[in-house]
Amino acid sequence: MMKLMTFFLLSFSFQLSAVLCAGDGFQFAFPGLAGANLTLDGNASVTRDGLLVLTTLKTNLKGHAFYPTPLQFRRSPGGKVRSFSSAFVFAIVSDYTDFSAHGMAFVVCPSPESFSSALPAGYLALLNVQNNGNATNHLLAVELDTTQNTDFQDIDANHVGIDINSLHSLQSHTAGYYPDHGDGDSGGFENLTLFSRDAMQVWVSYEGAGAGQINVTLAPIGAPKPEKPLLSAAYDLSTVLTDQAYIGFSSSTGGINSRHYVLGWSFAMDEGGPAPAIDIARLPKLPRFGPKPRSKVLEIVLPIATAAIIITVGTVVALLVLRRLRYAQVLEDWEVEFGPHRFSYKDLYHATKGFKNKQLLGAGGFGKVYKGVLRKSKLEVAVKKISHESRQGMKEFIAEVVSIGRLRNRNLVQLLGYCRRKGELLLVYEFMPNGSLDKYLHLGEDMPVLLDWPKRFHVIRGVASGLLYIHDKWEKVVIHRDIKASNVLLDSEMNGRLGDFGLSRLYDHGTDPQTTHVVGTMGYLAPELIRTGKASTLTDVFAFGAFLLEITCGKRPVNDGLQGDYEMLVDWVLENLHKGSLTETVDARLEGDYDADENEGFDSYAMSYPSSTGISVGTISDISGGR
């Protein structure tokens, strides 16, 4: 009987919330989505209390939710698109407090099947590489994006954008609003963080009369709708939308666990007037994040109980102190500002199972690298331990590590943060499951698979793209200082990513780098670097030339000679070039299966690297673009 009564109340509530108005007008309002009968796909679901969950605690997910029936956006075929408006309450929750991935969007599209081939991550489960920008998409999207994607020229990692058939936004703005002061005047702009874990409200409206006008407004939950919209773009959607179209939401995650929620939704068409106000009091509650708040009684009793335990079990406390010494770390006052980028040694110790040899990924002259899994986020990481002495420049070095951690490019291994302990510096990177390119080129019998020429060409383009980004496309110039095959890592799809920024230095565009200490690997060091000790983007380009020869020839830049001396790869290639037998330098394991034009172009570029000052950034750009 109770279940029957509950079903009746839910049905009655739904009938009150979704209303068909007289005439051609149409509107609905859902303060909670339990009775909305939405069409869901991917990771999307609706909880019992009406919370729409578009993505959950996993990476690289897609989620969609649509109103179950298409709406008539034109009164007659070929006519103008009718005016409409929508409002919704959303929340984005990341495992981290300072960054998230990737975002969500309100969409109007021809059908839910339009997104069957859409990609997650930066494509927001809306489009893919092939159809991005096509007029046949007939797509309007209002994106709430928490990642700055350079491929789509995003303005920052916390913005709202209007998208027409493409993820290159027609118009975008940093997330925020213009609060009203009650006298009809809008106040100054106030920032909002989309992934703040707090609910916010969005209003989207389109005025079909005249040339067409799209307005998007954002505000904190409970705040009245600001008079001044965040975005306002003149655009005639009659050139975009189909006669009948679906409305709903799309969301995706990337390499970070993020959850995207919709708590309430309303919509109105034409005579339906503006979208009905959402009853904030009836919205479902967001899940609780973090530990439960302690009660007042516990705050009083706990110190007393703790003191009693310390007095009575001193021996146990002493043992616990000794145990804590295992996780001792160096933490100075000036490091407080880098808090979000600093990992505790305890977390890294447990993630790598105590830095056991079983977790060892590799070792080199600058330290050992261990695989780890962070306990809370379950994120796979690579932890590099580097020996260091306490020195005056440590503060500046850590500041650079944190700055480099803000690099965002698909061809770079993400530097997530650091930790200091006694005489060690630990750098935490995104984990690359296929390891370094070095083992695919040089390990002989242990080589997992032979990399054919298309795969090598793909890796070369990826590294060139990453190098172009850190030299020319980011807000500062980053000098890598150690470009080589062992620092090029391969992800699950065998994409080449430039990694190990532990020796990198950065400086402002238009200024000279002030490095005077020679670091790097023999065979990759430019002559002027050895002579002057001054690293620059050109010394990186020199190392890239050595890398091109290495991946093309399948040999290291410095090899053991027949008489116990060392043989330079570039000298060997030059010798064959003068003999007219340059093709004999190509890796014999390819058995002649390679593109001669591509190979000859790379050899010509690489052979110019003995004089790195003769190589331009434009050449790197050509390679990264595949020309």
C-alpha positions in Angstrom: 0.0 0.0 0.0 2.9 2.4 0.9 4.6 1.7 -2.4 1.4 2.4 -4.3 0.9 5.7 -2.5 4.6 6.7 -3.2 4.1 6.0 -6.9 0.9 8.1 -7.0 2.6 11.1 -5.3 5.6 10.9 -7.7 3.2 10.7 -10.7 1.1 13.6 -9.4 4.3 15.7 -8.8 5.5 15.0 -12.3 2.2 16.1 -13.8 2.4 19.4 -11.9 6.1 19.9 -12.9 5.8 19.3 -16.7 3.1 21.4 -18.3 1.9 21.8 -21.9 0.6 25.3 -22.3 -2.3 26.5 -24.5 -1.6 27.1 -28.1 1.8 26.4 -29.6 3.7 27.3 -26.3 5.4 24.6 -24.4 7.1 24.4 -21.1 8.2 22.1 -18.3 10.0 22.4 -14.9 11.7 19.5 -13.1 12.9 20.3 -9.5 14.7 16.9 -9.5 14.7 14.6 -12.5 13.2 11.4 -10.9 9.9 11.7 -12.9 11.2 13.2 -16.1 11.5 9.9 -18.0 14.7 11.1 -19.7 16.5 9.2 -22.5 19.9 8.2 -21.1 23.0 6.7 -22.6 26.7 6.2 -21.7 27.4 6.6 -18.0 24.3 8.7 -17.3 21.8 7.7 -14.6 19.1 9.3 -12.3 19.2 8.5 -8.6 16.1 7.6 -6.6 15.8 11.2 -5.2 16.1 12.8 -8.7 19.7 13.7 -9.1 20.9 13.4 -12.8 24.4 11.9 -12.7 26.0 12.4 -16.2 29.5 11.0 -15.3 30.8 9.2 -12.2 34.1 8.2 -10.6 35.9 6.9 -13.7 38.1 8.4 -16.4 37.4 8.9 -20.1 33.6 8.5 -19.7 30.7 9.9 -21.8 27.2 10.6 -20.5 24.0 12.0 -22.2 20.5 12.8 -21.1 17.7 14.0 -23.3 14.0 15.1 -23.0 12.3 12.0 -24.3 10.5 13.5 -27.4 11.7 16.0 -30.0 10.4 19.6 -29.9 9.1 21.6 -32.9 11.6 24.5 -33.3 9.9 25.9 -36.4 6.2 26.7 -37.0 6.6 25.5 -40.6 9.3 23.8 -42.6 12.0 26.2 -43.6 10.6 28.9 -41.3 12.5 30.8 -38.6 13.5 29.1 -35.4 11.1 30.0 -32.5 12.2 31.7 -29.4 13.0 29.5 -26.4 14.6 29.6 -23.0 16.0 27.0 -20.5 17.3 27.1 -17.0 19.2 24.3 -15.1 21.0 23.8 -11.8 24.3 21.9 -12.1 27.4 20.9 -10.0 30.8 19.7 -11.0 32.9 17.7 -8.5 36.6 16.8 -9.1 38.9 14.6 -7.0 41.1 17.7 -6.8 40.4 21.2 -5.6 42.5 23.0 -8.2 41.8 21.3 -11.5 39.2 19.1 -13.2 38.5 17.4 -16.5 36.7 17.9 -18.7 33.1 19.4 -18.6 29.5 19.3 -19.6 27.1 21.1 -22.0 23.4 22.0 -22.6 22.7 20.9 -26.2 20.1 21.2 -28.9 20.7 18.5 -31.6 18.8 16.5 -34.3 18.7 13.3 -32.3 20.5 11.5 -29.4 22.1 9.2 -32.0 24.1 12.3 -33.2 26.6 11.6 -30.4 27.1 7.9 -30.9 30.6 8.5 -32.4 31.5 11.5 -30.2 34.7 11.4 -28.2 35.2 11.9 -24.4 37.7 14.2 -22.8 38.2 17.6 -24.6 35.4 16.8 -27.1 32.8 16.8 -24.3 31.1 13.8 -25.8 29.7 16.1 -28.5 31.9 15.7 -31.6 34.9 13.9 -32.9 38.0 14.7 -35.0 36.2 14.1 -38.3 32.9 16.1 -37.8 34.1 19.0 -35.6 33.1 22.1 -37.4 30.7 20.5 -40.0 27.6 22.5 -40.8 25.7 19.2 -41.0 26.0 18.7 -37.2 23.0 21.1 -36.7 24.3 21.6 -33.1 23.9 24.3 -30.5 25.8 23.7 -27.3 26.5 25.9 -24.2 29.7 24.4 -22.7 30.8 24.5 -19.1 34.5 23.6 -19.6 37.0 23.0 -16.9 40.1 22.3 -19.0 42.0 24.6 -21.4 42.3 22.8 -24.7 44.8 24.4 -27.0 43.4 22.5 -30.0 40.1 24.4 -29.6 41.7 27.7 -28.6 40.1 27.7 -25.2 40.6 30.9 -23.2 41.3 29.2 -19.9 40.5 26.1 -17.8 37.3 27.6 -16.2 35.0 29.1 -18.9 31.5 29.1 -20.4 31.2 29.0 -24.2 28.6 29.1 -27.0 29.3 26.4 -29.6 27.8 26.3 -33.1 28.6 23.0 -34.9 32.1 23.2 -33.5 34.1 23.1 -30.2 35.8 26.3 -31.3 33.4 28.5 -29.4 31.5 31.3 -31.2 31.9 33.3 -27.9 33.3 32.4 -24.5 34.0 34.0 -21.1 35.7 33.1 -17.8 33.0 31.6 -15.5 31.3 34.3 -13.3 28.4 36.7 -13.1 27.4 40.4 -12.7 25.4 40.6 -9.5 22.6 43.1 -9.3 22.7 45.8 -6.5 18.9 46.2 -6.4 18.9 49.6 -8.1 18.7 48.2 -11.6 22.5 48.5 -12.1 24.8 45.5 -12.5 27.8 45.3 -10.3 31.3 44.4 -11.2 32.2 41.0 -12.5 32.7 38.2 -9.9 34.5 35.0 -10.7 32.9 31.6 -10.1 34.8 28.2 -10.2 32.8 25.7 -12.2 34.3 22.7 -10.3 33.9 24.3 -6.9 31.6 21.4 -5.7 28.8 24.0 -5.2 25.5 24.0 -7.2 25.1 26.9 -9.7 22.3 28.0 -12.0 22.5 28.6 -15.8 19.9 30.4 -17.9 20.0 30.0 -21.7 17.7 32.0 -24.0 17.2 32.6 -27.7 15.2 35.5 -29.2 14.1 34.4 -32.7 12.8 37.7 -33.8 15.0 39.8 -36.0 18.6 38.6 -36.5 18.5 36.3 -33.6 20.1 36.7 -30.1 21.7 34.0 -27.8 22.1 34.9 -24.1 23.8 32.8 -21.4 23.7 33.8 -17.7 25.4 32.2 -14.7 24.9 32.7 -11.0 25.4 30.9 -7.7 22.5 28.8 -6.5 19.8 30.9 -4.8 21.0 34.2 -6.3 18.4 36.0 -8.6 19.0 35.9 -12.3 21.4 38.8 -13.1 20.2 41.4 -15.5 23.4 41.4 -17.5 24.2 38.1 -19.2 27.7 36.5 -19.1 27.5 35.9 -22.9 25.4 37.6 -25.5 25.9 36.7 -29.2 23.9 37.8 -32.3 23.3 34.6 -34.3 20.4 33.3 -36.4 19.8 29.7 -35.3 17.5 29.3 -38.3 20.7 28.5 -40.2 21.7 25.8 -37.7 18.8 23.9 -36.1 16.5 21.4 -37.7 12.7 21.7 -37.7 12.5 19.1 -35.0 15.3 18.7 -32.4 16.1 17.2 -29.0 17.2 19.1 -26.0 19.4 17.7 -23.2 22.8 17.5 -21.7 26.2 16.0 -22.6 29.2 15.4 -20.4 32.7 13.7 -20.5 35.7 13.1 -18.3 39.4 12.8 -19.2 42.3 11.6 -17.2 40.9 12.8 -13.8 37.9 11.5 -11.9 35.2 14.1 -12.1 31.4 13.9 -11.5 28.9 16.1 -13.4 25.4 16.6 -11.9 22.1 18.2 -13.0 19.8 18.9 -10.0 16.9 20.7 -11.7 15.8 21.7 -15.3 13.1 23.9 -16.9 12.3 24.9 -20.5 9.8 27.0 -22.4 9.1 27.6 -26.0 7.4 30.7 -27.6 4.1 31.5 -25.8 5.3 29.4 -22.9 7.2 32.6 -21.9 10.6 32.5 -20.1 11.7 29.1 -18.6 9.8 28.5 -15.3 11.7 29.3 -12.2 13.2 26.2 -10.5 12.0 25.6 -7.0 15.4 25.5 -5.2 13.8 24.1 -2.0 12.7 20.9 -3.8 16.1 20.1 -5.5 17.8 16.8 -4.5 20.9 17.1 -2.4 24.4 16.6 -3.7 26.3 13.6 -2.2 28.5 14.5 0.7 32.2 15.0 -0.1 35.1 14.6 2.3 34.9 13.5 6.0 31.8 14.0 8.2 32.0 17.1 10.4 32.9 16.3 14.0 30.3 16.9 16.7 30.9 19.4 19.5 30.9 16.6 22.0 33.7 14.9 20.1 35.7 18.1 20.0 35.6 18.3 23.8 36.0 14.6 24.7 38.7 13.8 22.1 41.5 16.0 23.6 40.8 14.6 27.1 40.8 11.0 25.8 43.9 11.6 23.8 45.8 13.0 26.8 44.8 10.0 28.9 46.0 7.6 26.2 49.3 9.4 25.9 49.9 9.2 29.7 48.9 5.5 30.0 50.4 4.1 26.8 53.6 6.0 26.4 55.3 3.0 25.0 52.8 2.6 22.2 53.1 6.3 21.4 56.9 6.0 21.2 56.5 3.1 18.7 54.1 5.2 16.7 56.6 8.1 16.6 59.2 5.8 15.3 56.8 4.6 12.7 56.1 8.2 11.6 59.8 8.8 11.1 59.5 6.5 8.1 57.3 9.2 6.4 59.3 12.2 7.5 59.6 14.9 4.9 61.0 18.4 4.4 58.4 21.1 4.6 59.3 24.8 4.9 57.1 27.8 5.4 57.5 29.1 1.9 56.1 25.8 0.5 52.6 26.5 1.8 51.7 28.4 -1.3 52.4 25.3 -3.4 50.1 23.1 -1.3 47.8 21.7 -4.0 50.9 20.6 -6.0 52.7 19.0 -3.1 52.2 15.3 -2.3 52.8 13.8 1.1 55.6 11.3 1.3 53.3 8.9 3.1 50.9 8.9 0.1 53.7 8.3 -2.3 55.2 5.6 -0.1 51.9 3.6 0.0 51.2 4.3 -3.7 54.6 2.6 -4.7 54.3 -0.1 -2.0 57.3 1.2 -0.2 59.3 1.9 -3.3 59.8 -1.8 -3.7 61.9 -3.0 -6.7 58.8 -4.8 -7.9 57.4 -1.3 -8.7 60.6 -0.1 -10.4 60.0 1.1 -14.0 63.5 2.3 -14.8 66.7 3.9 -13.5 69.2 6.4 -14.9 71.8 8.9 -14.0 69.3 11.3 -12.4 67.3 8.8 -10.3 64.9 5.9 -10.3 61.2 5.8 -11.5 58.5 3.8 -9.7 55.0 2.9 -10.6 52.3 3.8 -8.1 48.5 4.1 -7.5 47.3 6.9 -5.3 45.0 5.4 -2.6 42.3 8.0 -2.7 41.9 8.8 -6.3 43.1 5.4 -7.7 45.1 7.5 -10.2 48.1 5.6 -11.7 51.3 7.7 -11.4 55.0 7.4 -12.1 57.2 8.7 -9.2 60.8 9.8 -9.9 63.3 10.0 -7.0 66.1 12.5 -7.5 68.9 13.1 -5.1 69.4 16.7 -4.1 71.2 18.8 -1.6 69.5 21.6 0.4 70.5 24.7 -1.5 69.6 28.4 -1.7 67.9 28.0 -5.1 65.5 25.2 -4.0 62.6 27.6 -3.6 63.0 28.8 -7.1 63.4 25.3 -8.4 60.1 24.1 -6.8 58.3 27.2 -8.1 59.4 26.2 -11.6 58.2 22.6 -11.0 54.8 23.9 -10.0 54.7 26.2 -13.0 55.6 23.4 -15.4 52.8 21.3 -13.8 50.3 23.7 -15.4 51.4 22.6 -18.9 48.4 21.1 -20.8 49.1 19.4 -24.1 48.2 15.9 -25.4 51.9 15.3 -26.4 53.4 16.1 -23.0 53.5 13.8 -19.9 51.6 15.7 -17.2 53.8 16.7 -14.2 51.3 16.5 -11.3 53.5 17.7 -8.4 56.4 17.0 -6.1 57.5 16.0 -2.6 60.7 16.7 -0.6 62.2 14.3 1.9 65.7 14.6 3.5 68.1 14.4 0.6 65.5 13.4 -2.0 63.2 15.2 -4.4 60.3 13.2 -5.7 58.5 14.2 -8.9 55.1 12.8 -9.6 54.1 12.2 -13.3 51.1 10.9 -15.2 51.7 7.1 -15.8 52.3 6.0 -19.4 51.4 2.2 -19.7 53.6 1.5 -22.7 56.8 2.9 -21.1 59.6 4.7 -23.0 60.4 4.7 -26.7 63.9 3.7 -25.8 63.0 0.1 -25.0 61.2 -0.2 -28.4 64.3 0.9 -30.3 67.3 -0.6 -28.4 66.4 -3.6 -26.2 66.9 -6.3 -28.8 65.5 -9.6 -27.6 63.4 -7.9 -24.9 61.9 -5.5 -27.3 58.1 -5.8 -26.9 57.2 -5.2 -30.6 59.0 -3.7 -33.6 57.8 -0.2 -34.3 57.1 0.1 -38.0 57.7 3.4 -39.9 54.1 4.8 -39.6 54.3 4.3 -35.8 57.7 6.0 -35.6 56.4 8.8 -37.9 53.4 9.3 -35.5 55.7 9.5 -32.5 58.0 12.0 -34.2 55.0 14.2 -35.0 53.8 14.0 -31.4 57.2 15.0 -29.9 57.5 17.8 -32.4 54.1 19.1 -31.4 54.9 19.0 -27.7 58.3 20.7 -28.3 56.6 23.5 -30.3 54.0 24.0 -27.5 56.6 24.4 -24.7 58.8 26.6 -26.8 56.3 28.9 -28.5 52.7 28.3 -27.6 52.6 28.4 -23.8 52.6 31.5 -21.6 56.3 31.0 -20.9 59.2 29.5 -22.8 60.2 26.1 -21.3 63.6 24.6 -22.1 63.4 20.8 -21.7 67.3 20.3 -21.6 67.1 16.5 -21.9 65.3 15.4 -25.1 66.1 11.8 -25.9 64.3 8.5 -26.7 64.2 7.4 -23.0 62.3 10.6 -22.1 59.7 10.0 -24.8 56.9 7.9 -23.3 54.1 6.0 -25.0 50.5 6.0 -23.8 47.9 3.3 -24.2 47.4 4.2 -27.8 51.1 4.4 -28.6 51.1 8.2 -28.9 54.5 9.8 -28.2 54.6 12.1 -25.2 57.6 14.2 -24.2 58.2 13.6 -20.5 60.7 14.1 -17.6 60.7 17.8 -17.0 62.8 17.5 -13.9 65.7 19.3 -15.6 63.6 21.9 -17.4 63.9 25.7 -17.0 61.4 28.4 -18.0 61.6 32.1 -18.7 59.4 34.8 -20.2 59.0 35.2 -23.9 61.4 37.8 -25.3 64.0 37.4 -22.6 67.3 35.4 -22.4 67.5 32.3 -20.3 70.0 32.5 -17.5 71.2 28.9 -17.3 75.0 28.3 -16.9 75.1 24.7 -15.7 75.5 22.0 -18.4 73.0 19.1 -18.0 71.7 16.6 -20.4 73.0 13.4 -22.1 76.1 13.0 -24.3 75.2 12.8 -28.0 72.3 15.2 -27.5 74.3 18.2 -26.2 74.7 21.1 -28.7 78.3 22.3 -29.2 77.4 25.8 -28.0 75.9 24.4 -24.8 79.1 22.6 -24.0 81.1 25.7 -24.9 79.1 28.4 -23.1 77.0 26.4 -20.6 73.9 28.4 -21.8 70.8 26.3 -22.7 68.2 27.7 -25.0 65.3 26.5 -27.3 67.9 26.0 -30.0 69.8 23.5 -27.8 66.5 21.6 -27.5 66.2 21.7 -31.3 69.7 20.3 -31.5 68.7 17.4 -29.2 65.6 16.9 -31.3 67.8 16.5 -34.4 69.7 13.8 -32.6 66.5 12.1 -31.6 65.3 12.1 -35.3 68.5 10.3 -36.3 68.1 7.8 -33.4 64.5 6.9 -34.3 65.2 6.7 -38.1 68.5 4.7 -37.8 67.6 2.6 -34.8 71.0 3.5 -33.2 72.0 5.6 -30.2 73.7 8.9 -30.8 76.9 7.5 -29.2 77.8 3.9 -29.9 80.7 1.6 -29.0 83.3 1.5 -31.9 85.1 -1.6 -33.2 88.4 -0.6 -31.5 87.0 0.2 -28.1 86.4 3.9 -28.8 83.1 5.8 -29.3 81.4 6.2 -32.7 79.1 9.3 -33.2 75.9 8.5 -35.0 76.0 11.8 -36.9 79.5 11.1 -38.2 78.4 7.7 -39.5 75.4 9.2 -41.2 77.5 12.0 -42.7 80.0 9.4 -44.1 77.1 7.5 -45.8 75.7 10.7 -47.1 79.0 11.6 -48.8 79.1 8.1 -50.2 75.6 8.4 -51.7 74.4 5.5 -49.5 72.2 7.4 -47.1 69.4 4.8 -47.3 71.8 2.3 -45.7 71.5 4.2 -42.5 67.8 3.5 -42.1 67.0 0.9 -39.4 67.6 -2.5 -41.0 64.7 -4.0 -39.0 62.3 -2.0 -41.1 63.4 -4.1 -44.0 62.9 -1.2 -46.4 59.3 -0.7 -45.4 59.2 3.1 -45.0 58.2 6.3 -46.8 61.3 7.4 -48.6 60.1 11.0 -48.9 59.3 11.3 -45.2 62.6 9.6 -44.3 64.7 11.8 -46.6 63.0 14.9 -45.1 63.8 13.9 -41.6 67.4 13.0 -42.5 67.8 16.5 -44.1 66.4 18.2 -41.0 68.5 16.0 -38.7 71.7 16.6 -40.7 71.4 20.3 -40.1 71.5 19.8 -36.3 75.4 20.0 -36.0 74.8 23.7 -36.3 71.6 24.1 -34.3 71.5 27.9 -34.9 70.5 27.1 -38.5 67.3 25.3 -37.5 64.1 27.4 -37.2 61.0 26.9 -35.1 59.0 26.8 -38.4 60.7 23.5 -39.2 59.5 22.0 -36.0 56.0 23.3 -36.8 56.2 21.6 -40.2 57.1 18.3 -38.7 54.4 18.5 -36.0 51.8 19.2 -38.7 53.0 16.3 -40.8 54.4 18.4 -43.8 
